[in-house]
Amino acid sequence: MKNNLGLKELSDKELQERLEVEQMQLVKMKINHAVSPLENSNVLRTARKNIARIHTEIRMRQLNSEASKVE
């Protein structure tokens, strides 16, 4: 996948920190876009997708840890 962002290599703590940073950047971009339109509004879409990718990786790790506890 070309947009994997190297999420699998990050630890759980680093992943949470990355999520917080991405969410803060998205909020700032939305505010800036409301005041004066961004040159390329697709960056908002890309930021949302990156946040979703991080959430997906976190969820996958949770499910994997639950599955390993059951075994």
CHARMM internal coordinates of N, CA and C (Angstrom, degrees):
IC EDIT
DIST 1 N 1 CA 1.4565
DIST 1 CA 1 C 1.5201
ANGL 1 N 1 CA 1 C 108.69
DIST 1 C 2 N 1.2934
ANGL 1 CA 1 C 2 N 116.53
DIHE 1 N 1 CA 1 C 2 N 133.08
DIST 2 N 2 CA 1.4622
ANGL 1 C 2 N 2 CA 119.09
DIHE 1 CA 1 C 2 N 2 CA -174.49
DIST 2 CA 2 C 1.5311
ANGL 2 N 2 CA 2 C 113.29
DIHE 1 C 2 N 2 CA 2 C -77.18
DIST 2 C 3 N 1.3201
ANGL 2 CA 2 C 3 N 117.94
DIHE 2 N 2 CA 2 C 3 N -18.87
DIST 3 N 3 CA 1.4694
ANGL 2 C 3 N 3 CA 120.90
DIHE 2 CA 2 C 3 N 3 CA -177.14
DIST 3 CA 3 C 1.5218
ANGL 3 N 3 CA 3 C 112.30
DIHE 2 C 3 N 3 CA 3 C -111.19
DIST 3 C 4 N 1.3123
ANGL 3 CA 3 C 4 N 117.76
DIHE 3 N 3 CA 3 C 4 N 35.41
DIST 4 N 4 CA 1.4554
ANGL 3 C 4 N 4 CA 119.04
DIHE 3 CA 3 C 4 N 4 CA -175.77
DIST 4 CA 4 C 1.5221
ANGL 4 N 4 CA 4 C 112.95
DIHE 3 C 4 N 4 CA 4 C -72.86
DIST 4 C 5 N 1.3197
ANGL 4 CA 4 C 5 N 118.65
DIHE 4 N 4 CA 4 C 5 N -17.77
DIST 5 N 5 CA 1.4672
ANGL 4 C 5 N 5 CA 124.06
DIHE 4 CA 4 C 5 N 5 CA 175.63
DIST 5 CA 5 C 1.5187
ANGL 5 N 5 CA 5 C 113.46
DIHE 4 C 5 N 5 CA 5 C 59.87
DIST 5 C 6 N 1.3204
ANGL 5 CA 5 C 6 N 119.01
DIHE 5 N 5 CA 5 C 6 N 8.98
DIST 6 N 6 CA 1.4531
ANGL 5 C 6 N 6 CA 121.62
DIHE 5 CA 5 C 6 N 6 CA -179.77
DIST 6 CA 6 C 1.5188
ANGL 6 N 6 CA 6 C 113.02
DIHE 5 C 6 N 6 CA 6 C 68.39
DIST 6 C 7 N 1.3113
ANGL 6 CA 6 C 7 N 118.10
DIHE 6 N 6 CA 6 C 7 N 31.05
DIST 7 N 7 CA 1.4620
ANGL 6 C 7 N 7 CA 122.01
DIHE 6 CA 6 C 7 N 7 CA -175.50
DIST 7 CA 7 C 1.5217
ANGL 7 N 7 CA 7 C 112.70
DIHE 6 C 7 N 7 CA 7 C -70.52
DIST 7 C 8 N 1.3142
ANGL 7 CA 7 C 8 N 117.32
DIHE 7 N 7 CA 7 C 8 N -32.05
DIST 8 N 8 CA 1.4571
ANGL 7 C 8 N 8 CA 120.35
DIHE 7 CA 7 C 8 N 8 CA -177.03
DIST 8 CA 8 C 1.5294
ANGL 8 N 8 CA 8 C 111.98
DIHE 7 C 8 N 8 CA 8 C -67.84
DIST 8 C 9 N 1.3187
ANGL 8 CA 8 C 9 N 117.44
DIHE 8 N 8 CA 8 C 9 N -23.99
DIST 9 N 9 CA 1.4603
ANGL 8 C 9 N 9 CA 121.37
DIHE 8 CA 8 C 9 N 9 CA -178.84
DIST 9 CA 9 C 1.5297
ANGL 9 N 9 CA 9 C 112.12
DIHE 8 C 9 N 9 CA 9 C -82.96
DIST 9 C 10 N 1.3244
ANGL 9 CA 9 C 10 N 118.03
DIHE 9 N 9 CA 9 C 10 N -15.37
DIST 10 N 10 CA 1.4580
ANGL 9 C 10 N 10 CA 121.24
DIHE 9 CA 9 C 10 N 10 CA -176.61
DIST 10 CA 10 C 1.5234
ANGL 10 N 10 CA 10 C 111.03
DIHE 9 C 10 N 10 CA 10 C -81.29
DIST 10 C 11 N 1.3309
ANGL 10 CA 10 C 11 N 115.51
DIHE 10 N 10 CA 10 C 11 N 150.29
DIST 11 N 11 CA 1.4608
ANGL 10 C 11 N 11 CA 119.75
DIHE 10 CA 10 C 11 N 11 CA 174.76
DIST 11 CA 11 C 1.5298
ANGL 11 N 11 CA 11 C 108.24
DIHE 10 C 11 N 11 CA 11 C -77.56
DIST 11 C 12 N 1.3203
ANGL 11 CA 11 C 12 N 115.93
DIHE 11 N 11 CA 11 C 12 N 171.01
DIST 12 N 12 CA 1.4618
ANGL 11 C 12 N 12 CA 120.08
DIHE 11 CA 11 C 12 N 12 CA -179.53
DIST 12 CA 12 C 1.5287
ANGL 12 N 12 CA 12 C 111.55
DIHE 11 C 12 N 12 CA 12 C -61.39
DIST 12 C 13 N 1.3281
ANGL 12 CA 12 C 13 N 115.99
DIHE 12 N 12 CA 12 C 13 N -41.65
DIST 13 N 13 CA 1.4623
ANGL 12 C 13 N 13 CA 120.15
DIHE 12 CA 12 C 13 N 13 CA -179.50
DIST 13 CA 13 C 1.5252
ANGL 13 N 13 CA 13 C 110.71
DIHE 12 C 13 N 13 CA 13 C -65.81
DIST 13 C 14 N 1.3301
ANGL 13 CA 13 C 14 N 116.35
DIHE 13 N 13 CA 13 C 14 N -43.31
DIST 14 N 14 CA 1.4651
ANGL 13 C 14 N 14 CA 120.44
DIHE 13 CA 13 C 14 N 14 CA 178.91
DIST 14 CA 14 C 1.5252
ANGL 14 N 14 CA 14 C 111.03
DIHE 13 C 14 N 14 CA 14 C -64.14
DIST 14 C 15 N 1.3197
ANGL 14 CA 14 C 15 N 116.04
DIHE 14 N 14 CA 14 C 15 N -35.14
DIST 15 N 15 CA 1.4578
ANGL 14 C 15 N 15 CA 120.93
DIHE 14 CA 14 C 15 N 15 CA 178.70
DIST 15 CA 15 C 1.5287
ANGL 15 N 15 CA 15 C 110.68
DIHE 14 C 15 N 15 CA 15 C -65.71
DIST 15 C 16 N 1.3154
ANGL 15 CA 15 C 16 N 116.81
DIHE 15 N 15 CA 15 C 16 N -42.31
DIST 16 N 16 CA 1.4712
ANGL 15 C 16 N 16 CA 120.73
DIHE 15 CA 15 C 16 N 16 CA 177.53
DIST 16 CA 16 C 1.5246
ANGL 16 N 16 CA 16 C 110.88
DIHE 15 C 16 N 16 CA 16 C -64.02
DIST 16 C 17 N 1.3241
ANGL 16 CA 16 C 17 N 116.49
DIHE 16 N 16 CA 16 C 17 N -41.72
DIST 17 N 17 CA 1.4658
ANGL 16 C 17 N 17 CA 120.32
DIHE 16 CA 16 C 17 N 17 CA 178.74
DIST 17 CA 17 C 1.5235
ANGL 17 N 17 CA 17 C 110.44
DIHE 16 C 17 N 17 CA 17 C -63.87
DIST 17 C 18 N 1.3150
ANGL 17 CA 17 C 18 N 116.46
DIHE 17 N 17 CA 17 C 18 N -41.94
DIST 18 N 18 CA 1.4686
ANGL 17 C 18 N 18 CA 121.52
DIHE 17 CA 17 C 18 N 18 CA 179.04
DIST 18 CA 18 C 1.5246
ANGL 18 N 18 CA 18 C 110.34
DIHE 17 C 18 N 18 CA 18 C -62.20
DIST 18 C 19 N 1.3320
ANGL 18 CA 18 C 19 N 116.54
DIHE 18 N 18 CA 18 C 19 N -39.97
DIST 19 N 19 CA 1.4679
ANGL 18 C 19 N 19 CA 121.67
DIHE 18 CA 18 C 19 N 19 CA 178.38
DIST 19 CA 19 C 1.5270
ANGL 19 N 19 CA 19 C 110.61
DIHE 18 C 19 N 19 CA 19 C -61.83
DIST 19 C 20 N 1.3209
ANGL 19 CA 19 C 20 N 116.68
DIHE 19 N 19 CA 19 C 20 N -45.60
DIST 20 N 20 CA 1.4627
ANGL 19 C 20 N 20 CA 120.47
DIHE 19 CA 19 C 20 N 20 CA 179.52
DIST 20 CA 20 C 1.5275
ANGL 20 N 20 CA 20 C 111.33
DIHE 19 C 20 N 20 CA 20 C -61.77
DIST 20 C 21 N 1.3282
ANGL 20 CA 20 C 21 N 116.43
DIHE 20 N 20 CA 20 C 21 N -42.91
DIST 21 N 21 CA 1.4612
ANGL 20 C 21 N 21 CA 121.04
DIHE 20 CA 20 C 21 N 21 CA -179.84
DIST 21 CA 21 C 1.5281
ANGL 21 N 21 CA 21 C 110.41
DIHE 20 C 21 N 21 CA 21 C -63.44
DIST 21 C 22 N 1.3322
ANGL 21 CA 21 C 22 N 116.64
DIHE 21 N 21 CA 21 C 22 N -46.54
DIST 22 N 22 CA 1.4632
ANGL 21 C 22 N 22 CA 121.19
DIHE 21 CA 21 C 22 N 22 CA -179.50
DIST 22 CA 22 C 1.5293
ANGL 22 N 22 CA 22 C 110.88
DIHE 21 C 22 N 22 CA 22 C -61.79
DIST 22 C 23 N 1.3226
ANGL 22 CA 22 C 23 N 116.52
DIHE 22 N 22 CA 22 C 23 N -40.98
DIST 23 N 23 CA 1.4688
ANGL 22 C 23 N 23 CA 119.80
DIHE 22 CA 22 C 23 N 23 CA 179.81
DIST 23 CA 23 C 1.5267
ANGL 23 N 23 CA 23 C 111.38
DIHE 22 C 23 N 23 CA 23 C -66.15
DIST 23 C 24 N 1.3213
ANGL 23 CA 23 C 24 N 116.59
DIHE 23 N 23 CA 23 C 24 N -39.84
DIST 24 N 24 CA 1.4655
ANGL 23 C 24 N 24 CA 119.69
DIHE 23 CA 23 C 24 N 24 CA 178.19
DIST 24 CA 24 C 1.5309
ANGL 24 N 24 CA 24 C 110.70
DIHE 23 C 24 N 24 CA 24 C -65.44
DIST 24 C 25 N 1.3162
ANGL 24 CA 24 C 25 N 116.92
DIHE 24 N 24 CA 24 C 25 N -40.94
DIST 25 N 25 CA 1.4636
ANGL 24 C 25 N 25 CA 120.47
DIHE 24 CA 24 C 25 N 25 CA 178.24
DIST 25 CA 25 C 1.5222
ANGL 25 N 25 CA 25 C 111.05
DIHE 24 C 25 N 25 CA 25 C -63.34
DIST 25 C 26 N 1.3226
ANGL 25 CA 25 C 26 N 117.31
DIHE 25 N 25 CA 25 C 26 N -39.12
DIST 26 N 26 CA 1.4521
ANGL 25 C 26 N 26 CA 120.79
DIHE 25 CA 25 C 26 N 26 CA 178.86
DIST 26 CA 26 C 1.5229
ANGL 26 N 26 CA 26 C 110.91
DIHE 25 C 26 N 26 CA 26 C -64.00
DIST 26 C 27 N 1.3138
ANGL 26 CA 26 C 27 N 116.56
DIHE 26 N 26 CA 26 C 27 N -42.91
DIST 27 N 27 CA 1.4678
ANGL 26 C 27 N 27 CA 120.02
DIHE 26 CA 26 C 27 N 27 CA 178.65
DIST 27 CA 27 C 1.5234
ANGL 27 N 27 CA 27 C 110.42
DIHE 26 C 27 N 27 CA 27 C -61.77
DIST 27 C 28 N 1.3253
ANGL 27 CA 27 C 28 N 116.71
DIHE 27 N 27 CA 27 C 28 N -44.29
DIST 28 N 28 CA 1.4642
ANGL 27 C 28 N 28 CA 120.39
DIHE 27 CA 27 C 28 N 28 CA 179.44
DIST 28 CA 28 C 1.5226
ANGL 28 N 28 CA 28 C 111.50
DIHE 27 C 28 N 28 CA 28 C -63.02
DIST 28 C 29 N 1.3374
ANGL 28 CA 28 C 29 N 116.07
DIHE 28 N 28 CA 28 C 29 N -41.31
DIST 29 N 29 CA 1.4635
ANGL 28 C 29 N 29 CA 119.39
DIHE 28 CA 28 C 29 N 29 CA 179.26
DIST 29 CA 29 C 1.5229
ANGL 29 N 29 CA 29 C 111.18
DIHE 28 C 29 N 29 CA 29 C -65.36
DIST 29 C 30 N 1.3381
ANGL 29 CA 29 C 30 N 117.43
DIHE 29 N 29 CA 29 C 30 N -38.55
DIST 30 N 30 CA 1.4615
ANGL 29 C 30 N 30 CA 120.60
DIHE 29 CA 29 C 30 N 30 CA 178.55
DIST 30 CA 30 C 1.5222
ANGL 30 N 30 CA 30 C 110.96
DIHE 29 C 30 N 30 CA 30 C -63.58
DIST 30 C 31 N 1.3291
ANGL 30 CA 30 C 31 N 116.23
DIHE 30 N 30 CA 30 C 31 N -42.15
DIST 31 N 31 CA 1.4668
ANGL 30 C 31 N 31 CA 120.57
DIHE 30 CA 30 C 31 N 31 CA 179.01
DIST 31 CA 31 C 1.5262
ANGL 31 N 31 CA 31 C 109.89
DIHE 30 C 31 N 31 CA 31 C -64.33
DIST 31 C 32 N 1.3194
ANGL 31 CA 31 C 32 N 116.62
DIHE 31 N 31 CA 31 C 32 N -46.50
DIST 32 N 32 CA 1.4619
ANGL 31 C 32 N 32 CA 120.26
DIHE 31 CA 31 C 32 N 32 CA 178.79
DIST 32 CA 32 C 1.5260
ANGL 32 N 32 CA 32 C 111.60
DIHE 31 C 32 N 32 CA 32 C -62.11
DIST 32 C 33 N 1.3164
ANGL 32 CA 32 C 33 N 116.62
DIHE 32 N 32 CA 32 C 33 N -36.82
DIST 33 N 33 CA 1.4592
ANGL 32 C 33 N 33 CA 121.00
DIHE 32 CA 32 C 33 N 33 CA -179.91
DIST 33 CA 33 C 1.5349
ANGL 33 N 33 CA 33 C 110.65
DIHE 32 C 33 N 33 CA 33 C -68.86
DIST 33 C 34 N 1.3217
ANGL 33 CA 33 C 34 N 116.89
DIHE 33 N 33 CA 33 C 34 N -33.32
DIST 34 N 34 CA 1.4605
ANGL 33 C 34 N 34 CA 120.13
DIHE 33 CA 33 C 34 N 34 CA 178.97
DIST 34 CA 34 C 1.5292
ANGL 34 N 34 CA 34 C 110.68
DIHE 33 C 34 N 34 CA 34 C -70.36
DIST 34 C 35 N 1.3195
ANGL 34 CA 34 C 35 N 117.29
DIHE 34 N 34 CA 34 C 35 N -36.02
DIST 35 N 35 CA 1.4592
ANGL 34 C 35 N 35 CA 121.76
DIHE 34 CA 34 C 35 N 35 CA -178.95
DIST 35 CA 35 C 1.5228
ANGL 35 N 35 CA 35 C 110.70
DIHE 34 C 35 N 35 CA 35 C -75.14
DIST 35 C 36 N 1.3100
ANGL 35 CA 35 C 36 N 115.75
DIHE 35 N 35 CA 35 C 36 N -53.83
DIST 36 N 36 CA 1.4599
ANGL 35 C 36 N 36 CA 120.40
DIHE 35 CA 35 C 36 N 36 CA 177.15
DIST 36 CA 36 C 1.5206
ANGL 36 N 36 CA 36 C 107.37
DIHE 35 C 36 N 36 CA 36 C -141.03
DIST 36 C 37 N 1.3115
ANGL 36 CA 36 C 37 N 117.45
DIHE 36 N 36 CA 36 C 37 N 124.84
DIST 37 N 37 CA 1.4670
ANGL 36 C 37 N 37 CA 120.83
DIHE 36 CA 36 C 37 N 37 CA -174.13
DIST 37 CA 37 C 1.5324
ANGL 37 N 37 CA 37 C 112.64
DIHE 36 C 37 N 37 CA 37 C -54.48
DIST 37 C 38 N 1.3194
ANGL 37 CA 37 C 38 N 114.26
DIHE 37 N 37 CA 37 C 38 N 140.12
DIST 38 N 38 CA 1.4587
ANGL 37 C 38 N 38 CA 120.42
DIHE 37 CA 37 C 38 N 38 CA 177.47
DIST 38 CA 38 C 1.5215
ANGL 38 N 38 CA 38 C 109.49
DIHE 37 C 38 N 38 CA 38 C -71.74
DIST 38 C 39 N 1.3145
ANGL 38 CA 38 C 39 N 116.23
DIHE 38 N 38 CA 38 C 39 N 152.70
DIST 39 N 39 CA 1.4604
ANGL 38 C 39 N 39 CA 120.37
DIHE 38 CA 38 C 39 N 39 CA 176.34
DIST 39 CA 39 C 1.5176
ANGL 39 N 39 CA 39 C 110.59
DIHE 38 C 39 N 39 CA 39 C -60.92
DIST 39 C 40 N 1.3182
ANGL 39 CA 39 C 40 N 115.42
DIHE 39 N 39 CA 39 C 40 N -43.92
DIST 40 N 40 CA 1.4589
ANGL 39 C 40 N 40 CA 121.08
DIHE 39 CA 39 C 40 N 40 CA -178.02
DIST 40 CA 40 C 1.5309
ANGL 40 N 40 CA 40 C 107.93
DIHE 39 C 40 N 40 CA 40 C -126.00
DIST 40 C 41 N 1.3082
ANGL 40 CA 40 C 41 N 116.64
DIHE 40 N 40 CA 40 C 41 N 100.62
DIST 41 N 41 CA 1.4623
ANGL 40 C 41 N 41 CA 119.82
DIHE 40 CA 40 C 41 N 41 CA -177.69
DIST 41 CA 41 C 1.5240
ANGL 41 N 41 CA 41 C 112.91
DIHE 40 C 41 N 41 CA 41 C -73.86
DIST 41 C 42 N 1.3242
ANGL 41 CA 41 C 42 N 117.66
DIHE 41 N 41 CA 41 C 42 N -6.22
DIST 42 N 42 CA 1.4668
ANGL 41 C 42 N 42 CA 120.62
DIHE 41 CA 41 C 42 N 42 CA 176.91
DIST 42 CA 42 C 1.5207
ANGL 42 N 42 CA 42 C 111.98
DIHE 41 C 42 N 42 CA 42 C -68.52
DIST 42 C 43 N 1.3140
ANGL 42 CA 42 C 43 N 118.35
DIHE 42 N 42 CA 42 C 43 N -17.00
DIST 43 N 43 CA 1.4641
ANGL 42 C 43 N 43 CA 119.96
DIHE 42 CA 42 C 43 N 43 CA 177.77
DIST 43 CA 43 C 1.5202
ANGL 43 N 43 CA 43 C 110.17
DIHE 42 C 43 N 43 CA 43 C -64.56
DIST 43 C 44 N 1.3341
ANGL 43 CA 43 C 44 N 118.10
DIHE 43 N 43 CA 43 C 44 N -29.81
DIST 44 N 44 CA 1.4620
ANGL 43 C 44 N 44 CA 120.97
DIHE 43 CA 43 C 44 N 44 CA 176.49
DIST 44 CA 44 C 1.5331
ANGL 44 N 44 CA 44 C 109.81
DIHE 43 C 44 N 44 CA 44 C -64.98
DIST 44 C 45 N 1.3119
ANGL 44 CA 44 C 45 N 115.60
DIHE 44 N 44 CA 44 C 45 N -43.55
DIST 45 N 45 CA 1.4565
ANGL 44 C 45 N 45 CA 120.72
DIHE 44 CA 44 C 45 N 45 CA 179.24
DIST 45 CA 45 C 1.5264
ANGL 45 N 45 CA 45 C 110.54
DIHE 44 C 45 N 45 CA 45 C -63.47
DIST 45 C 46 N 1.3078
ANGL 45 CA 45 C 46 N 116.39
DIHE 45 N 45 CA 45 C 46 N -43.66
DIST 46 N 46 CA 1.4638
ANGL 45 C 46 N 46 CA 121.56
DIHE 45 CA 45 C 46 N 46 CA 179.44
DIST 46 CA 46 C 1.5269
ANGL 46 N 46 CA 46 C 110.57
DIHE 45 C 46 N 46 CA 46 C -62.53
DIST 46 C 47 N 1.3219
ANGL 46 CA 46 C 47 N 117.13
DIHE 46 N 46 CA 46 C 47 N -41.26
DIST 47 N 47 CA 1.4640
ANGL 46 C 47 N 47 CA 121.10
DIHE 46 CA 46 C 47 N 47 CA 179.72
DIST 47 CA 47 C 1.5293
ANGL 47 N 47 CA 47 C 110.63
DIHE 46 C 47 N 47 CA 47 C -64.12
DIST 47 C 48 N 1.3275
ANGL 47 CA 47 C 48 N 116.44
DIHE 47 N 47 CA 47 C 48 N -42.48
DIST 48 N 48 CA 1.4692
ANGL 47 C 48 N 48 CA 119.70
DIHE 47 CA 47 C 48 N 48 CA 178.25
DIST 48 CA 48 C 1.5318
ANGL 48 N 48 CA 48 C 110.70
DIHE 47 C 48 N 48 CA 48 C -62.64
DIST 48 C 49 N 1.3167
ANGL 48 CA 48 C 49 N 116.67
DIHE 48 N 48 CA 48 C 49 N -40.77
DIST 49 N 49 CA 1.4648
ANGL 48 C 49 N 49 CA 120.19
DIHE 48 CA 48 C 49 N 49 CA 179.39
DIST 49 CA 49 C 1.5200
ANGL 49 N 49 CA 49 C 111.30
DIHE 48 C 49 N 49 CA 49 C -66.39
DIST 49 C 50 N 1.3276
ANGL 49 CA 49 C 50 N 117.19
DIHE 49 N 49 CA 49 C 50 N -38.31
DIST 50 N 50 CA 1.4639
ANGL 49 C 50 N 50 CA 120.03
DIHE 49 CA 49 C 50 N 50 CA 177.44
DIST 50 CA 50 C 1.5234
ANGL 50 N 50 CA 50 C 110.78
DIHE 49 C 50 N 50 CA 50 C -63.56
DIST 50 C 51 N 1.3221
ANGL 50 CA 50 C 51 N 116.95
DIHE 50 N 50 CA 50 C 51 N -40.77
DIST 51 N 51 CA 1.4674
ANGL 50 C 51 N 51 CA 121.12
DIHE 50 CA 50 C 51 N 51 CA 178.01
DIST 51 CA 51 C 1.5289
ANGL 51 N 51 CA 51 C 109.36
DIHE 50 C 51 N 51 CA 51 C -63.21
DIST 51 C 52 N 1.3200
ANGL 51 CA 51 C 52 N 116.99
DIHE 51 N 51 CA 51 C 52 N -42.12
DIST 52 N 52 CA 1.4616
ANGL 51 C 52 N 52 CA 120.62
DIHE 51 CA 51 C 52 N 52 CA 178.40
DIST 52 CA 52 C 1.5270
ANGL 52 N 52 CA 52 C 111.02
DIHE 51 C 52 N 52 CA 52 C -63.14
DIST 52 C 53 N 1.3210
ANGL 52 CA 52 C 53 N 117.02
DIHE 52 N 52 CA 52 C 53 N -38.58
DIST 53 N 53 CA 1.4704
ANGL 52 C 53 N 53 CA 120.71
DIHE 52 CA 52 C 53 N 53 CA 178.13
DIST 53 CA 53 C 1.5323
ANGL 53 N 53 CA 53 C 110.91
DIHE 52 C 53 N 53 CA 53 C -63.40
DIST 53 C 54 N 1.3207
ANGL 53 CA 53 C 54 N 116.14
DIHE 53 N 53 CA 53 C 54 N -40.57
DIST 54 N 54 CA 1.4634
ANGL 53 C 54 N 54 CA 120.12
DIHE 53 CA 53 C 54 N 54 CA 178.76
DIST 54 CA 54 C 1.5246
ANGL 54 N 54 CA 54 C 110.07
DIHE 53 C 54 N 54 CA 54 C -65.54
DIST 54 C 55 N 1.3357
ANGL 54 CA 54 C 55 N 116.73
DIHE 54 N 54 CA 54 C 55 N -44.51
DIST 55 N 55 CA 1.4647
ANGL 54 C 55 N 55 CA 120.56
DIHE 54 CA 54 C 55 N 55 CA 177.27
DIST 55 CA 55 C 1.5329
ANGL 55 N 55 CA 55 C 110.76
DIHE 54 C 55 N 55 CA 55 C -59.45
DIST 55 C 56 N 1.3077
ANGL 55 CA 55 C 56 N 117.13
DIHE 55 N 55 CA 55 C 56 N -40.43
DIST 56 N 56 CA 1.4590
ANGL 55 C 56 N 56 CA 121.64
DIHE 55 CA 55 C 56 N 56 CA 179.55
DIST 56 CA 56 C 1.5181
ANGL 56 N 56 CA 56 C 110.73
DIHE 55 C 56 N 56 CA 56 C -63.62
DIST 56 C 57 N 1.3169
ANGL 56 CA 56 C 57 N 117.52
DIHE 56 N 56 CA 56 C 57 N -44.09
DIST 57 N 57 CA 1.4671
ANGL 56 C 57 N 57 CA 120.88
DIHE 56 CA 56 C 57 N 57 CA 179.15
DIST 57 CA 57 C 1.5303
ANGL 57 N 57 CA 57 C 110.61
DIHE 56 C 57 N 57 CA 57 C -63.53
DIST 57 C 58 N 1.3195
ANGL 57 CA 57 C 58 N 117.46
DIHE 57 N 57 CA 57 C 58 N -41.57
DIST 58 N 58 CA 1.4666
ANGL 57 C 58 N 58 CA 120.97
DIHE 57 CA 57 C 58 N 58 CA 178.38
DIST 58 CA 58 C 1.5241
ANGL 58 N 58 CA 58 C 110.06
DIHE 57 C 58 N 58 CA 58 C -61.28
DIST 58 C 59 N 1.3224
ANGL 58 CA 58 C 59 N 116.60
DIHE 58 N 58 CA 58 C 59 N -45.32
DIST 59 N 59 CA 1.4606
ANGL 58 C 59 N 59 CA 121.30
DIHE 58 CA 58 C 59 N 59 CA -179.31
DIST 59 CA 59 C 1.5333
ANGL 59 N 59 CA 59 C 111.04
DIHE 58 C 59 N 59 CA 59 C -64.66
DIST 59 C 60 N 1.3211
ANGL 59 CA 59 C 60 N 117.26
DIHE 59 N 59 CA 59 C 60 N -41.20
DIST 60 N 60 CA 1.4572
ANGL 59 C 60 N 60 CA 120.51
DIHE 59 CA 59 C 60 N 60 CA 178.26
DIST 60 CA 60 C 1.5232
ANGL 60 N 60 CA 60 C 110.91
DIHE 59 C 60 N 60 CA 60 C -60.49
DIST 60 C 61 N 1.3097
ANGL 60 CA 60 C 61 N 116.11
DIHE 60 N 60 CA 60 C 61 N -40.85
DIST 61 N 61 CA 1.4724
ANGL 60 C 61 N 61 CA 119.72
DIHE 60 CA 60 C 61 N 61 CA 178.62
DIST 61 CA 61 C 1.5192
ANGL 61 N 61 CA 61 C 111.05
DIHE 60 C 61 N 61 CA 61 C -66.20
DIST 61 C 62 N 1.3330
ANGL 61 CA 61 C 62 N 117.20
DIHE 61 N 61 CA 61 C 62 N -39.00
DIST 62 N 62 CA 1.4678
ANGL 61 C 62 N 62 CA 120.23
DIHE 61 CA 61 C 62 N 62 CA 177.63
DIST 62 CA 62 C 1.5174
ANGL 62 N 62 CA 62 C 110.54
DIHE 61 C 62 N 62 CA 62 C -62.52
DIST 62 C 63 N 1.3179
ANGL 62 CA 62 C 63 N 116.99
DIHE 62 N 62 CA 62 C 63 N -45.42
DIST 63 N 63 CA 1.4554
ANGL 62 C 63 N 63 CA 120.68
DIHE 62 CA 62 C 63 N 63 CA -179.63
DIST 63 CA 63 C 1.5220
ANGL 63 N 63 CA 63 C 111.59
DIHE 62 C 63 N 63 CA 63 C -65.37
DIST 63 C 64 N 1.3268
ANGL 63 CA 63 C 64 N 117.57
DIHE 63 N 63 CA 63 C 64 N -39.02
DIST 64 N 64 CA 1.4574
ANGL 63 C 64 N 64 CA 121.19
DIHE 63 CA 63 C 64 N 64 CA 178.09
DIST 64 CA 64 C 1.5222
ANGL 64 N 64 CA 64 C 111.60
DIHE 63 C 64 N 64 CA 64 C -64.98
DIST 64 C 65 N 1.3261
ANGL 64 CA 64 C 65 N 117.12
DIHE 64 N 64 CA 64 C 65 N -39.80
DIST 65 N 65 CA 1.4604
ANGL 64 C 65 N 65 CA 119.62
DIHE 64 CA 64 C 65 N 65 CA 179.95
DIST 65 CA 65 C 1.5262
ANGL 65 N 65 CA 65 C 110.16
DIHE 64 C 65 N 65 CA 65 C -69.96
DIST 65 C 66 N 1.3368
ANGL 65 CA 65 C 66 N 118.08
DIHE 65 N 65 CA 65 C 66 N -35.89
DIST 66 N 66 CA 1.4701
ANGL 65 C 66 N 66 CA 120.88
DIHE 65 CA 65 C 66 N 66 CA 177.20
DIST 66 CA 66 C 1.5206
ANGL 66 N 66 CA 66 C 110.34
DIHE 65 C 66 N 66 CA 66 C -67.41
DIST 66 C 67 N 1.3164
ANGL 66 CA 66 C 67 N 116.94
DIHE 66 N 66 CA 66 C 67 N -39.30
DIST 67 N 67 CA 1.4618
ANGL 66 C 67 N 67 CA 121.05
DIHE 66 CA 66 C 67 N 67 CA 179.90
DIST 67 CA 67 C 1.5246
ANGL 67 N 67 CA 67 C 110.90
DIHE 66 C 67 N 67 CA 67 C -66.50
DIST 67 C 68 N 1.3132
ANGL 67 CA 67 C 68 N 116.97
DIHE 67 N 67 CA 67 C 68 N -37.59
DIST 68 N 68 CA 1.4629
ANGL 67 C 68 N 68 CA 119.52
DIHE 67 CA 67 C 68 N 68 CA -179.99
DIST 68 CA 68 C 1.5271
ANGL 68 N 68 CA 68 C 111.03
DIHE 67 C 68 N 68 CA 68 C -71.93
DIST 68 C 69 N 1.3191
ANGL 68 CA 68 C 69 N 118.50
DIHE 68 N 68 CA 68 C 69 N -27.47
DIST 69 N 69 CA 1.4658
ANGL 68 C 69 N 69 CA 121.35
DIHE 68 CA 68 C 69 N 69 CA 177.09
DIST 69 CA 69 C 1.5344
ANGL 69 N 69 CA 69 C 110.82
DIHE 68 C 69 N 69 CA 69 C -71.03
DIST 69 C 70 N 1.3125
ANGL 69 CA 69 C 70 N 116.95
DIHE 69 N 69 CA 69 C 70 N -34.04
DIST 70 N 70 CA 1.4548
ANGL 69 C 70 N 70 CA 121.91
DIHE 69 CA 69 C 70 N 70 CA -178.84
DIST 70 CA 70 C 1.5167
ANGL 70 N 70 CA 70 C 110.80
DIHE 69 C 70 N 70 CA 70 C -70.38
DIST 70 C 71 N 1.2954
ANGL 70 CA 70 C 71 N 117.56
DIHE 70 N 70 CA 70 C 71 N -35.97
DIST 71 N 71 CA 1.4695
ANGL 70 C 71 N 71 CA 121.67
DIHE 70 CA 70 C 71 N 71 CA -177.23
DIST 71 CA 71 C 1.4638
ANGL 71 N 71 CA 71 C 113.15
DIHE 70 C 71 N 71 CA 71 C -72.27
END
COOR INIT
IC SEED 1 N 1 CA 1 C
IC BUILD
